[in-house]
Amino acid sequence: MGQRRSDGTGRGTRPVLWGAVFAVIVAGGALGGYALADGGGTSADGKPPLTDLPPSPEGVRTAARAFLDAWQRGDTGAAAAGTDDAKAARAALTGYREEGRIAKVRLTPGRASGSTVPFSVKAEVSYGGKRKPLAYESKLSVVRRPADGKVLVGWAPSVLHPQLRGEHDRLLTGEAGTPPVKAVDRDGKELDTKKFPSLANVVDGLREKYGEKSGGQAGIELRAVHGEEDGKDKKGAAAAGRKRGKEDQPDTTLLTLSEGTPGTVRTTLSATSQAAAEKEVASRKKASVVVLRPSTGEILAVANSEPAGFNTALQGSLAPGSTMKVITSSMLLEKKLAEVNRKHPCPKYFTYGGWKFQNDDKFEIKDGPFLASFARSCNTAFISQAPKLSDGDLTAQAQEVFGLGRDNWAIGVPSFDGAVPVQSDAQMAASLIGQGAVRMNPLNMASVAATASTGTFRQPYLVSPELDNRALAKASRTMASGTVKSLRELMRYTATSGTAAQAMASVGGDMGAKTGSAEVDGQQEPNGWFTAYKGDLAASAVVQAGGHGGDSAGPVVAAVLRAGG
């Protein structure tokens, strides 16, 4: 990006306008005591600082005003001093001006809600003779410093811009490290991110990995850089490669000052399948879905109901609940600890490792076969087998048969490969039903359904490995034909007569499914999961805090399976 220079501090600008944006209600005589307490030291009656009380409305107003006024006039030191982490705030505010090339900042606060103050930002970004206005919404929170009760702005990178989420994230303006890309589907149709908003961060990932190989030319942009810088590119700009894990976010383009020339990257996505997925998640909160082809591993659709946020569909790390029983069942079948039509215990309760496990609504199945336990998602039918298992059995099954948890998938954009760590005692038992330390996302669970339907793991991918000669992950073994047959029978019965039947009624054909509900600490409703296959399609969805998987995530999966690929 060449030598960086300051575009000015913005000193001498007009003050932030406050007017009636804050609703400050103070009972008669109460303001004095609060004001003293909010400033630290002792309260009016000589008592210690009121560190356990929330800041008063007047304290929120004063702290927010001081911070925003200082930021707007370019007084970085004063603005940083008004936060609870002055060192981090000073560095970020300096970078905002010098690396982000953002000047002429105007801040307009909105109405406070408790200790949270929303505000709008209008500014100008300039680089190499190019200038453009910048406008966005942000917010700050006012807190008490634990040490002395002083009321300050709680520092977080997101105060500067909502796309800054990690401590090393920053804004950067200049010649983009990589050219833009135009993503096309499997048939060569352009995947416009305005039409398919869930693909915005996917395209960012494609650009980061394939931009320089796709024949495009970089433009000038303001970008949110995610991760810690570890080098410089040939032009002296911040390198595109940051110290990041596979699960980290690609950089995000926020403003284009000068258009680059995009290169073309062909993906495995299907415009038809993507359209169906986008439609389903758009009508729900915190929903994510992935569709893929079991015979090849090609990813046909990726969608999140919050497209501008974290890509839960590919990078999420959530407990999968009872959808994990697909993997656990394959293990029990292989070990002869269960057979489809053999009687299998499903008591109301089962205690293992000091934990007392139970079924939903404390149901039990007396003298029923394993088929019935799987279809009704009986927890104790699986927990009861824990005494017969070794701590590492489930981990080995997930890795060796389903290709999960080895951190070696290379799908073409950042992804998380699932985690099934070795556990012991109660945690091992909880892992059998998708709780404990097991972590998955819709990509992983769609792959699980695909492997169950064919018996062979094929690593999902979004970009053909032929484009960059990368190696796809492989599982060390396939399921025996008898296990595949039994597992498909379990999933088909669940799709026609079990907990998945209502959602799958409209799908028909050669199909199988499994529902799941994963409890989350501090969350009133569990995350709803659903994974299924139909012919040569497999899909999985999660609706966070959606409740029962059959009711929340089931209709999403059924719709994308009906849409085809």
C-alpha positions as CSV (number, residue, x, y, z in Angstrom):
1,M,0.0,0.0,0.0
2,G,3.1,2.3,-0.1
3,Q,4.1,4.6,2.7
4,R,1.3,5.3,5.1
5,R,0.5,8.9,6.0
6,S,-2.0,10.6,8.3
7,D,-5.0,12.3,6.7
8,G,-5.4,14.7,9.6
9,T,-6.6,14.5,13.1
10,G,-9.9,16.2,12.6
11,R,-9.1,18.8,15.3
12,G,-11.3,21.9,15.4
13,T,-14.4,20.0,14.3
14,R,-17.8,20.8,15.8
15,P,-18.6,19.1,19.0
16,V,-20.8,16.0,19.2
17,L,-24.5,17.1,19.4
18,W,-26.3,15.5,22.4
19,G,-29.5,17.4,22.8
20,A,-32.3,15.0,23.9
21,V,-30.7,11.8,22.7
22,F,-30.3,10.6,26.3
23,A,-33.3,10.1,28.6
24,V,-31.9,11.0,32.0
25,I,-34.3,10.6,34.8
26,V,-33.0,11.5,38.2
27,A,-35.1,11.5,41.3
28,G,-34.9,14.7,43.4
29,G,-31.7,14.8,45.5
30,A,-30.3,11.6,44.1
31,L,-28.0,13.1,41.4
32,G,-25.3,14.3,43.8
33,G,-24.6,11.0,45.4
34,Y,-24.7,9.2,42.1
35,A,-22.4,11.7,40.4
36,L,-19.8,11.4,43.1
37,A,-20.0,7.6,43.0
38,D,-19.8,7.5,39.2
39,G,-16.6,9.5,39.3
40,G,-14.9,7.0,41.7
41,G,-13.7,7.8,45.2
42,T,-16.3,7.7,47.9
43,S,-20.0,8.3,47.6
44,A,-21.8,11.3,49.2
45,D,-22.3,9.5,52.4
46,G,-18.7,8.4,52.7
47,K,-19.2,4.8,51.8
48,P,-16.9,2.9,49.5
49,P,-17.4,3.2,45.7
50,L,-20.6,1.7,44.4
51,T,-18.8,-0.9,42.3
52,D,-21.7,-3.3,42.4
53,L,-24.2,-0.9,41.0
54,P,-24.7,-0.1,37.3
55,P,-23.7,3.4,36.2
56,S,-26.4,6.0,36.7
57,P,-28.0,7.5,33.6
58,E,-26.0,10.7,34.2
59,G,-22.8,8.6,34.5
60,V,-23.5,6.9,31.2
61,R,-24.2,10.2,29.5
62,T,-21.0,11.8,30.9
63,A,-18.7,8.9,30.0
64,A,-20.1,8.4,26.5
65,R,-20.0,12.1,25.8
66,A,-16.4,12.5,26.9
67,F,-15.2,9.6,24.8
68,L,-17.2,10.5,21.6
69,D,-16.2,14.2,21.8
70,A,-12.5,13.3,22.1
71,W,-12.7,10.8,19.3
72,Q,-14.4,13.2,17.0
73,R,-11.9,16.0,17.6
74,G,-9.0,13.6,17.1
75,D,-7.7,13.7,20.7
76,T,-6.7,10.0,20.8
77,G,-5.1,10.3,24.3
78,A,-8.3,11.8,25.9
79,A,-10.6,9.3,24.1
80,A,-8.4,6.4,25.2
81,A,-8.2,7.7,28.8
82,G,-12.0,7.6,28.9
83,T,-12.0,3.8,28.5
84,D,-11.3,0.9,30.8
85,D,-8.3,-0.2,28.6
86,A,-6.5,2.9,27.6
87,K,-3.5,1.2,26.0
88,A,-5.6,-1.0,23.6
89,A,-8.0,1.9,22.9
90,R,-5.1,4.3,22.0
91,A,-3.5,1.8,19.6
92,A,-6.8,1.1,17.9
93,L,-7.8,4.8,17.6
94,T,-4.4,5.6,16.2
95,G,-4.7,2.8,13.7
96,Y,-8.2,3.9,12.8
97,R,-6.8,7.2,11.6
98,E,-3.4,6.2,10.3
99,E,-4.0,2.7,8.8
100,G,-7.7,3.1,8.1
101,R,-7.1,6.6,6.6
102,I,-10.3,7.7,8.1
103,A,-10.7,11.5,8.8
104,K,-13.4,14.2,9.2
105,V,-15.2,12.0,11.7
106,R,-18.7,13.0,12.8
107,L,-20.4,11.0,15.6
108,T,-24.1,11.2,16.4
109,P,-25.3,9.4,19.5
110,G,-28.7,7.8,19.8
111,R,-30.9,7.1,22.7
112,A,-29.2,5.2,25.5
113,S,-30.6,1.9,26.6
114,G,-29.4,1.2,30.1
115,S,-25.6,1.4,29.9
116,T,-25.5,0.9,26.1
117,V,-25.2,3.9,23.8
118,P,-25.7,3.5,20.0
119,F,-24.2,6.0,17.7
120,S,-23.8,6.7,14.0
121,V,-20.5,7.4,12.3
122,K,-20.0,9.6,9.2
123,A,-16.4,10.1,8.0
124,E,-14.2,10.2,4.9
125,V,-11.7,7.6,3.7
126,S,-8.9,8.7,1.4
127,Y,-5.9,7.0,-0.2
128,G,-3.8,7.8,-3.3
129,G,-6.0,10.7,-4.3
130,K,-9.2,8.7,-4.0
131,R,-11.8,9.8,-1.5
132,K,-15.1,8.4,-0.5
133,P,-17.6,9.0,2.4
134,L,-18.0,6.3,5.0
135,A,-21.1,5.8,7.1
136,Y,-22.0,3.0,9.6
137,E,-23.7,2.3,12.9
138,S,-21.9,1.3,16.1
139,K,-22.5,1.2,19.9
140,L,-20.6,1.4,23.1
141,S,-21.2,0.2,26.7
142,V,-20.4,2.1,29.8
143,V,-19.1,0.2,32.8
144,R,-17.7,0.6,36.3
145,R,-14.0,-0.1,36.7
146,P,-13.8,-2.9,39.3
147,A,-10.8,-1.4,41.1
148,D,-12.4,1.9,42.0
149,G,-15.9,2.0,40.6
150,K,-15.0,4.8,38.1
151,V,-17.5,5.0,35.2
152,L,-15.8,4.5,31.8
153,V,-16.5,3.3,28.3
154,G,-15.9,-0.5,28.2
155,W,-13.3,-0.9,25.5
156,A,-13.8,-3.4,22.7
157,P,-12.6,-3.2,19.0
158,S,-16.2,-3.3,17.9
159,V,-16.7,0.2,19.3
160,L,-14.7,1.5,16.3
161,H,-16.5,-0.7,13.8
162,P,-18.9,-3.6,14.4
163,Q,-16.7,-5.8,12.0
164,L,-13.8,-5.6,14.4
165,R,-14.4,-8.6,16.7
166,G,-10.9,-9.8,17.9
167,E,-8.2,-8.0,19.7
168,H,-5.9,-8.1,16.6
169,D,-8.6,-7.0,14.2
170,R,-8.1,-3.6,12.6
171,L,-9.2,-1.3,9.7
172,L,-6.8,-0.9,6.8
173,T,-7.1,1.2,3.6
174,G,-4.9,0.8,0.6
175,E,-4.2,-1.4,-2.4
176,A,-5.9,-4.7,-1.6
177,G,-3.5,-7.5,-0.8
178,T,-5.4,-9.7,-3.3
179,P,-7.5,-9.0,-6.4
180,P,-11.3,-9.4,-6.1
181,V,-13.0,-12.5,-7.4
182,K,-16.2,-13.3,-9.1
183,A,-17.6,-16.6,-7.9
184,V,-19.6,-18.8,-10.3
185,D,-21.6,-21.9,-9.6
186,R,-21.0,-25.4,-11.0
187,D,-22.8,-24.3,-14.3
188,G,-20.8,-21.1,-14.7
189,K,-23.6,-18.8,-13.4
190,E,-22.4,-15.8,-11.4
191,L,-23.2,-16.0,-7.7
192,D,-24.2,-12.4,-6.9
193,T,-23.8,-11.7,-3.2
194,K,-26.8,-9.3,-3.4
195,K,-29.0,-12.2,-4.5
196,F,-27.2,-14.7,-2.3
197,P,-26.1,-12.7,0.8
198,S,-24.9,-15.7,2.7
199,L,-22.1,-16.0,0.2
200,A,-20.5,-12.7,1.0
201,N,-18.0,-14.1,3.5
202,V,-17.6,-17.2,1.3
203,V,-16.5,-15.0,-1.5
204,D,-14.1,-13.2,0.9
205,G,-12.6,-16.5,1.7
206,L,-12.3,-17.4,-2.0
207,R,-10.6,-14.1,-2.7
208,E,-8.1,-14.6,0.1
209,K,-7.1,-18.0,-1.2
210,Y,-7.5,-17.8,-4.9
211,G,-7.5,-14.0,-5.7
212,E,-3.9,-14.0,-7.0
213,K,-4.5,-17.2,-9.0
214,S,-7.7,-16.1,-10.7
215,G,-6.3,-13.4,-13.0
216,G,-7.8,-10.3,-11.4
217,Q,-6.3,-7.0,-10.5
218,A,-6.5,-5.5,-7.0
219,G,-8.3,-2.2,-6.3
220,I,-8.2,0.3,-3.4
221,E,-10.3,-0.7,-0.4
222,L,-11.0,-0.1,3.3
223,R,-11.0,-3.6,4.8
224,A,-11.6,-5.1,8.2
225,V,-8.4,-7.2,8.7
226,H,-9.1,-10.2,10.9
227,G,-6.1,-11.7,12.7
228,E,-2.6,-10.7,13.6
229,E,-0.3,-9.4,10.9
230,D,2.8,-11.5,10.4
231,G,4.3,-10.1,7.3
232,K,4.3,-7.6,4.4
233,D,3.4,-8.2,0.8
234,K,5.5,-7.1,-2.2
235,K,3.9,-3.7,-2.3
236,G,4.7,-3.0,1.4
237,A,1.0,-3.5,2.3
238,A,-0.2,-5.7,5.1
239,A,0.1,-9.2,3.9
240,A,-3.1,-11.2,3.2
241,G,-1.7,-14.1,5.2
242,R,-2.2,-13.5,8.9
243,K,-1.5,-15.8,11.9
244,R,-4.9,-17.5,11.8
245,G,-6.3,-20.9,12.2
246,K,-8.5,-22.6,9.6
247,E,-11.5,-21.6,11.6
248,D,-10.7,-17.8,11.5
249,Q,-12.5,-15.2,9.4
250,P,-11.3,-14.0,6.1
251,D,-10.8,-10.2,5.8
252,T,-14.0,-8.2,5.0
253,T,-14.2,-5.4,2.4
254,L,-16.1,-2.4,3.9
255,L,-15.6,0.3,1.3
256,T,-14.2,0.3,-2.3
257,L,-12.5,3.5,-3.3
258,S,-11.3,2.1,-6.6
259,E,-12.7,-1.0,-8.3
260,G,-10.3,-3.8,-9.1
261,T,-10.7,-6.2,-11.9
262,P,-12.1,-9.5,-10.6
263,G,-10.9,-12.9,-11.5
264,T,-13.3,-15.9,-11.8
265,V,-13.4,-18.8,-9.4
266,R,-15.6,-21.7,-10.2
267,T,-17.3,-23.4,-7.2
268,T,-19.3,-26.5,-6.7
269,L,-22.3,-24.5,-5.5
270,S,-25.7,-24.8,-7.2
271,A,-27.6,-21.6,-7.8
272,T,-30.8,-23.6,-7.4
273,S,-29.8,-25.2,-4.1
274,Q,-28.4,-21.9,-2.8
275,A,-31.6,-20.0,-3.6
276,A,-33.6,-22.6,-1.6
277,A,-31.2,-22.4,1.3
278,E,-31.2,-18.6,1.4
279,K,-35.0,-18.5,1.4
280,E,-35.2,-20.9,4.4
281,V,-32.7,-19.2,6.7
282,A,-34.0,-15.7,5.8
283,S,-37.3,-16.4,7.6
284,R,-35.6,-17.7,10.8
285,K,-33.2,-16.3,13.5
286,K,-29.8,-17.8,13.8
287,A,-30.4,-20.6,11.3
288,S,-27.6,-22.2,9.2
289,V,-27.7,-24.9,6.6
290,V,-25.3,-26.8,4.3
291,V,-26.2,-29.1,1.3
292,L,-23.8,-31.4,-0.3
293,R,-23.6,-34.4,-2.7
294,P,-22.6,-37.7,-0.9
295,S,-21.2,-39.4,-4.0
296,T,-18.5,-36.6,-4.5
297,G,-18.4,-34.4,-1.4
298,E,-19.3,-31.3,-3.5
299,I,-20.9,-28.6,-1.5
300,L,-24.1,-27.3,-3.2
301,A,-25.3,-24.6,-0.8
302,V,-24.1,-22.7,2.3
303,A,-26.5,-20.3,4.1
304,N,-26.8,-18.4,7.4
305,S,-29.6,-16.2,8.5
306,E,-27.1,-13.6,9.7
307,P,-24.9,-13.4,6.6
308,A,-22.8,-10.4,7.8
309,G,-21.9,-12.3,10.9
310,F,-19.8,-15.4,11.7
311,N,-20.1,-18.2,9.2
312,T,-21.7,-20.8,11.5
313,A,-22.6,-23.1,8.6
314,L,-18.9,-23.8,7.8
315,Q,-17.0,-22.6,10.9
316,G,-19.4,-23.0,13.8
317,S,-18.4,-25.1,16.9
318,L,-21.6,-26.2,18.6
319,A,-22.7,-29.3,20.5
320,P,-24.7,-31.4,17.9
321,G,-27.0,-33.1,20.3
322,S,-28.7,-36.2,19.2
323,T,-27.6,-36.0,15.6
324,M,-24.4,-37.3,17.0
325,K,-26.2,-40.6,17.6
326,V,-25.7,-41.4,13.9
327,I,-21.9,-41.8,14.6
328,T,-22.5,-43.5,18.0
329,S,-25.0,-46.0,16.4
330,S,-22.5,-47.0,13.7
331,M,-20.0,-47.7,16.5
332,L,-22.5,-49.7,18.6
333,L,-23.5,-51.7,15.5
334,E,-19.9,-52.5,14.6
335,K,-19.1,-53.6,18.2
336,K,-22.3,-55.8,18.3
337,L,-23.5,-53.7,21.2
338,A,-26.8,-53.1,19.3
339,E,-28.7,-54.6,16.5
340,V,-31.6,-52.9,14.6
341,N,-34.3,-55.3,15.8
342,R,-32.8,-56.7,19.0
343,K,-34.2,-55.6,22.3
344,H,-32.3,-52.7,23.7
345,P,-32.6,-50.9,27.1
346,C,-34.2,-47.5,27.2
347,P,-34.9,-46.8,30.9
348,K,-36.1,-43.4,32.2
349,Y,-32.7,-42.8,33.9
350,F,-29.2,-44.2,33.7
351,T,-26.3,-43.1,36.0
352,Y,-22.7,-43.1,34.8
353,G,-19.7,-41.4,36.1
354,G,-21.7,-39.7,38.8
355,W,-24.2,-38.1,36.5
356,K,-27.8,-39.1,36.2
357,F,-28.9,-39.0,32.6
358,Q,-32.6,-39.0,31.5
359,N,-34.7,-38.9,28.4
360,D,-36.8,-36.0,27.2
361,D,-40.0,-35.9,29.3
362,K,-38.4,-39.0,31.2
363,F,-40.0,-41.4,28.8
364,E,-38.9,-45.1,28.6
365,I,-39.3,-47.9,26.1
366,K,-39.9,-51.3,27.7
367,D,-38.6,-54.3,25.8
368,G,-38.3,-52.3,22.6
369,P,-35.7,-52.8,19.8
370,F,-32.8,-50.5,19.1
371,L,-34.7,-49.3,16.1
372,A,-37.4,-47.7,18.4
373,S,-34.7,-46.2,20.7
374,F,-33.0,-44.5,17.7
375,A,-36.2,-43.3,16.2
376,R,-37.4,-41.7,19.4
377,S,-33.9,-40.5,20.3
378,C,-33.7,-42.3,23.6
379,N,-30.6,-40.9,25.4
380,T,-30.3,-43.7,28.0
381,A,-30.2,-46.3,25.2
382,F,-26.8,-44.9,24.3
383,I,-25.6,-43.9,27.8
384,S,-26.3,-47.4,29.0
385,Q,-23.6,-48.7,26.7
386,A,-20.9,-46.4,28.2
387,P,-19.6,-49.1,30.7
388,K,-18.8,-51.3,27.8
389,L,-16.8,-48.7,25.9
390,S,-13.3,-47.4,26.2
391,D,-12.7,-43.6,26.5
392,G,-11.3,-43.3,23.0
393,D,-13.8,-45.5,21.1
394,L,-16.1,-42.6,19.9
395,T,-13.1,-40.4,19.0
396,A,-11.7,-43.3,16.8
397,Q,-15.1,-43.9,15.1
398,A,-15.5,-40.2,14.3
399,Q,-12.0,-39.9,12.9
400,E,-11.5,-43.2,11.2
401,V,-14.9,-43.7,9.6
402,F,-16.4,-40.2,9.4
403,G,-13.2,-38.2,8.8
404,L,-13.9,-35.7,11.6
405,G,-11.8,-34.0,14.2
406,R,-8.4,-34.3,12.5
407,D,-8.1,-30.6,11.4
408,N,-7.2,-31.6,7.8
409,W,-10.2,-30.7,5.7
410,A,-9.3,-28.4,2.8
411,I,-12.7,-27.3,1.3
412,G,-11.4,-24.1,-0.4
413,V,-12.4,-21.6,2.2
414,P,-11.9,-21.5,6.1
415,S,-13.8,-24.2,7.8
416,F,-13.9,-26.2,11.1
417,D,-13.6,-30.0,10.8
418,G,-15.5,-30.9,14.0
419,A,-14.1,-32.1,17.3
420,V,-14.7,-35.3,19.2
421,P,-12.0,-35.4,21.9
422,V,-11.2,-38.3,24.1
423,Q,-13.3,-38.0,27.3
424,S,-13.8,-40.1,30.4
425,D,-16.5,-40.9,32.9
426,A,-19.6,-38.8,32.6
427,Q,-18.2,-36.6,29.9
428,M,-17.5,-39.6,27.7
429,A,-21.1,-40.7,28.2
430,A,-22.4,-37.3,27.4
431,S,-20.4,-37.3,24.1
432,L,-22.3,-40.4,23.0
433,I,-25.4,-38.2,22.7
434,G,-23.7,-35.1,21.3
435,Q,-23.1,-33.2,24.4
436,G,-19.9,-32.9,26.5
437,A,-17.0,-31.6,24.5
438,V,-18.3,-32.7,21.1
439,R,-18.4,-29.8,18.6
440,M,-19.9,-29.7,15.1
441,N,-21.4,-27.4,12.5
442,P,-23.9,-28.0,9.6
443,L,-21.0,-28.8,7.2
444,N,-19.8,-31.5,9.5
445,M,-23.2,-33.0,10.2
446,A,-24.2,-32.9,6.5
447,S,-21.0,-34.9,5.9
448,V,-22.1,-37.4,8.6
449,A,-25.4,-37.9,6.8
450,A,-23.6,-38.3,3.5
451,T,-21.2,-40.9,5.0
452,A,-24.1,-42.8,6.6
453,S,-25.9,-43.0,3.3
454,T,-22.9,-44.3,1.3
455,G,-20.7,-45.9,3.9
456,T,-17.7,-43.9,2.6
457,F,-16.4,-40.6,3.8
458,R,-15.7,-38.1,1.0
459,Q,-14.3,-34.8,2.3
460,P,-16.7,-31.9,1.4
461,Y,-15.3,-29.2,-0.8
462,L,-16.4,-25.9,-2.3
463,V,-13.6,-25.5,-4.9
464,S,-12.2,-28.4,-7.0
465,P,-8.9,-29.6,-5.7
466,E,-7.7,-29.5,-9.3
467,L,-7.6,-25.7,-9.2
468,D,-4.6,-25.7,-6.7
469,N,-3.6,-29.4,-6.5
470,R,-4.5,-29.6,-2.8
471,A,-5.1,-33.0,-1.2
472,L,-8.5,-33.8,0.2
473,A,-8.7,-35.5,3.6
474,K,-9.5,-39.3,3.7
475,A,-10.9,-41.6,6.3
476,S,-8.7,-44.6,7.2
477,R,-11.6,-47.1,6.8
478,T,-15.1,-47.4,5.4
479,M,-18.1,-49.0,7.2
480,A,-18.8,-52.6,6.6
481,S,-21.8,-53.2,4.2
482,G,-23.8,-54.7,7.0
483,T,-23.3,-51.6,9.2
484,V,-24.3,-49.3,6.3
485,K,-27.4,-51.3,5.7
486,S,-28.4,-51.2,9.4
487,L,-27.6,-47.5,9.8
488,R,-29.7,-46.6,6.8
489,E,-32.6,-48.7,8.2
490,L,-32.4,-46.7,11.4
491,M,-32.3,-43.4,9.7
492,R,-35.1,-44.3,7.2
493,Y,-37.4,-45.5,10.0
494,T,-36.7,-42.2,11.9
495,A,-37.6,-40.2,8.8
496,T,-40.9,-42.1,8.2
497,S,-42.0,-43.0,11.8
498,G,-39.8,-41.3,14.3
499,T,-38.9,-37.8,15.5
500,A,-38.1,-36.7,11.9
501,A,-41.3,-38.0,10.3
502,Q,-43.3,-34.7,10.3
503,A,-40.5,-32.7,8.7
504,M,-39.6,-35.4,6.1
505,A,-43.2,-36.3,5.1
506,S,-43.0,-34.0,2.1
507,V,-39.6,-35.3,0.9
508,G,-40.2,-39.0,0.1
509,G,-37.9,-41.2,-1.9
510,D,-34.8,-43.0,-0.7
511,M,-34.2,-41.0,2.5
512,G,-33.0,-41.1,6.1
513,A,-32.8,-38.5,8.9
514,K,-32.0,-37.8,12.6
515,T,-33.1,-35.0,14.8
516,G,-31.2,-33.3,17.7
517,S,-31.6,-30.8,20.5
518,A,-28.5,-29.6,22.2
519,E,-28.7,-28.0,25.6
520,V,-26.6,-24.8,26.1
521,D,-25.8,-23.3,29.5
522,G,-27.6,-20.1,30.1
523,Q,-29.9,-20.5,27.1
524,Q,-33.6,-21.1,27.7
525,E,-34.3,-23.2,24.6
526,P,-31.9,-25.8,23.2
527,N,-30.3,-25.5,19.7
528,G,-32.3,-27.4,17.2
529,W,-30.5,-29.8,14.8
530,F,-31.5,-31.9,11.9
531,T,-29.5,-34.0,9.5
532,A,-30.8,-36.0,6.6
533,Y,-30.2,-37.4,3.1
534,K,-32.3,-38.1,0.1
535,G,-30.8,-39.9,-2.9
536,D,-27.5,-38.2,-3.8
537,L,-28.2,-35.2,-1.5
538,A,-27.3,-34.7,2.1
539,A,-28.1,-31.7,4.3
540,S,-27.9,-30.5,7.9
541,A,-29.2,-27.4,9.7
542,V,-29.0,-25.8,13.1
543,V,-31.4,-23.2,14.5
544,Q,-29.8,-21.8,17.6
545,A,-32.2,-21.5,20.5
546,G,-34.8,-23.0,18.2
547,G,-36.0,-25.8,20.4
548,H,-36.7,-29.3,19.2
549,G,-34.7,-30.1,16.0
550,G,-37.6,-31.7,14.2
551,D,-39.7,-28.5,14.5
552,S,-37.0,-25.8,14.0
553,A,-34.3,-27.2,11.8
554,G,-36.3,-30.0,10.2
555,P,-38.3,-27.8,7.8
556,V,-35.1,-26.1,6.6
557,V,-33.5,-29.4,5.7
558,A,-36.7,-30.8,4.1
559,A,-37.0,-27.7,1.9
560,V,-33.5,-27.9,0.5
561,L,-33.7,-31.6,-0.1
562,R,-36.9,-31.0,-2.1
563,A,-35.3,-28.3,-4.1
564,G,-32.6,-30.6,-5.3
565,G,-29.2,-29.7,-6.6
